[in-house]
Amino acid sequence: MNYYISNLNIENLDKRQLKKFINNWNNKISKVDNVYILGKFCSTRLANKVLKKLHGFKYLIASSSDYKSKHYMWIRSIKEIQDDKFTVVLCYYPIGKMKKDDTTVYLYGYDTAAPAITSLVSKYKISQILSAYNDELLPRTLVEILADIHK
């Protein structure tokens, strides 16, 4: 299963919060799940220690402040993957040139990009430009993310 998350900034969590974060992650994510982290996981070497404890194969779409740990399967600035019937374009910042079709979803990590997103949706008439961020600090499936926009 594929999961997505962004803007964790785990270096800002205290020890209790970090332990809870790791436990919650491992209760949701199996050892064989794919987790795509769309930026701002951690800016320090703490990333190494935490990534080793988290279940799943972790992939990083890097922001400028991410620590480039060897514990990621790969690190990219943009990547296109398949998730069920969808083509998912992963990037930290929303991108300006997009395909107009119902099977492409654009996931971004940047948490203050709302004005840019509104502009892109208007320009390209694409409704599937979505943030991977959530307040629960837990990775979500594409189905869970898409369900949020239909609430």
C-alpha positions in Angstrom: 0.0 0.0 0.0 1.2 3.6 -0.7 1.0 6.3 1.9 1.8 10.0 1.8 2.8 12.6 4.4 4.6 16.0 4.6 5.8 18.7 6.9 6.5 16.6 10.0 9.5 18.6 11.3 10.2 15.8 13.8 13.2 17.8 15.2 10.5 20.0 16.9 8.9 17.1 18.8 9.9 16.4 22.4 10.9 12.8 23.5 7.3 11.9 24.5 5.8 13.2 21.3 8.5 11.5 19.2 7.8 8.2 20.9 4.1 8.6 20.3 4.7 9.5 16.7 6.8 6.4 16.1 4.3 4.1 17.8 1.3 5.6 15.9 3.2 5.3 12.6 4.2 1.7 13.2 0.6 0.8 14.2 -0.7 2.1 10.8 2.2 1.3 8.4 3.4 -2.3 7.7 7.0 -3.2 7.0 6.2 -3.6 3.3 4.2 -0.4 2.8 5.6 2.5 0.7 5.6 5.9 2.4 6.3 9.0 0.3 7.4 11.9 2.4 6.9 15.1 0.6 9.4 17.3 2.4 10.2 18.6 5.8 10.6 15.3 7.6 13.7 16.4 9.6 16.5 18.9 9.1 19.0 17.1 11.5 20.7 13.8 11.9 17.8 12.8 14.1 16.3 11.6 10.8 18.7 8.6 10.8 17.6 7.5 14.2 13.9 7.8 13.6 13.8 6.5 10.0 15.4 3.2 11.3 12.5 2.8 13.7 9.7 3.5 11.3 8.0 0.7 9.4 7.8 0.8 5.6 10.0 1.8 2.7 10.5 5.5 2.9 11.0 7.8 -0.1 11.8 11.5 0.2 10.7 14.3 -2.0 13.1 16.7 -0.6 12.6 20.3 0.6 15.6 22.6 0.9 15.9 21.8 4.6 15.6 18.0 4.7 18.5 16.0 6.0 19.5 13.6 3.3 19.6 10.3 5.2 20.8 7.0 3.8 17.7 5.4 5.2 15.5 6.6 2.3 15.0 4.3 -0.7 15.6 7.3 -2.9 15.6 11.1 -2.7 14.1 13.2 -5.5 12.7 16.7 -6.1 9.9 15.4 -8.2 8.6 11.9 -9.0 5.7 10.4 -10.9 4.4 7.1 -9.6 1.4 4.8 -10.1 -1.1 4.3 -7.3 -4.0 2.1 -8.4 -5.7 3.8 -11.3 -4.0 7.1 -10.7 -0.8 8.7 -11.9 0.5 10.6 -8.9 3.0 13.5 -9.3 4.9 14.0 -6.1 6.6 17.3 -5.4 7.4 19.6 -2.5 6.2 22.8 -4.2 3.2 22.9 -6.4 4.3 22.7 -10.1 3.1 25.1 -12.8 2.7 22.8 -15.8 0.2 20.0 -15.5 -1.7 17.5 -17.5 -5.5 17.9 -17.7 -7.0 14.5 -17.1 -9.0 12.7 -14.4 -6.4 10.1 -13.7 -3.5 12.4 -12.6 -3.3 13.6 -9.0 -0.7 16.2 -8.0 0.4 15.8 -4.4 2.6 18.5 -2.8 4.1 19.0 0.6 4.5 22.7 1.0 2.1 23.7 3.7 1.7 27.4 2.9 1.0 27.0 -0.8 -2.8 27.7 -0.8 -2.6 30.9 -2.9 -0.5 29.1 -5.5 -2.9 26.2 -5.6 -5.9 28.4 -6.0 -4.2 30.0 -9.0 -3.2 26.6 -10.5 -6.7 25.2 -10.1 -8.2 28.2 -11.8 -5.6 28.2 -14.6 -5.6 24.5 -15.4 -9.1 23.6 -14.2 -7.6 20.7 -12.2 -9.2 19.8 -8.9 -6.8 17.1 -7.9 -4.0 19.2 -6.6 -3.7 18.1 -3.0 -1.6 18.5 0.0 -0.1 15.5 1.8 -0.1 17.4 5.1 -2.4 16.5 7.9 -2.6 17.5 11.6 -2.5 13.9 12.8 1.1 13.5 11.7 0.2 10.1 10.2 0.7 9.0 6.6 -2.5 8.7 4.6 -3.5 6.7 1.5 -4.5 8.5 -1.7 -8.1 7.4 -1.0 -8.0 9.1 2.4 -6.6 12.3 0.9 -9.1 12.3 -1.9 -11.9 11.7 0.6 -10.9 14.9 2.5 -11.6 17.1 -0.6 -15.1 15.6 -1.0 -16.2 16.4 2.6 
